[in-house]
């Protein structure tokens, strides 16, 4: 696993030992998403955001859209659900992910959609139903 990917998934923690092996500093886990944040992101995203991927939310990892190492916060507005495969290949696949006012957007690779632009992304049944309801107008 690439070091940046391991860091993105929260798989590292800084531990500082003194000369005798005593732990003198234990890095904070603050860069890992909390269970409450995961629930919120799961409700919003519904599963892996990459179109055509059917991996459910419970099997997904949370990806920092702006990496922690670049100052990206560990906040639902900066985390999206992606499956293990897409998380490992996001930097080389050509897929673009960004947040726009707290909403995840996806841009397909050029080889898949040469004129492709940014599109709101969700697989959440609740959000899809809400969107359909807004389009059809108020219920009678």
Secondary structure, 3 states (H helix, E strand, C coil): CCHHHHHHCCCCCCEEECCCCCEEEECCCCCCCCHHHHHHHHHHHCECCCCCCCCEHHHCEEEECCCHHHCCCCCHHHEEEECHHHHHHHHHHCCEEEEECCEEEEECCCCCCCCCCCEECCCCHHHHHHHHHHHHCCCC
